[in-house]
Amino acid sequence: MEILVSIGAGLAGALVGAVAAWFAGRAQHRLEMTFAMHREFHSPEMTRSRNLAGQTVVDHRSCNFEEMRAKLPPDVTQHVWNVMYFYQRLWLAIRLRDVYSNHIPEMFGENFCW
């Protein structure tokens, strides 16, 4: 009987340890992903794309994205797509809970209203 209790206690301890490690790993992943997306958002390439995309949208405010794609050269519209695709990835990360969503407005919110 003592052996069964020892085995049960060992299995329970292993299970509790595994669950705790999983939660800690998940929290670390979410934190790393949040900061990685923030670094990408403020990288020189993305900052340039955000500025050029903003100017393109202002200059062609009467056009929708399909009209811009048809009317403008790819080197101009690429910056719009870079920003749009970043926000698509950010939204997917929020939806999949791969980032801390409560930090997102503070870290990315200077460019739009939530």
Helices and strands as residue ranges (DSSP letters): H 2-41, H 44-59, H 65-71, H 74-95, G 101-103, H 104-108, G 109-111
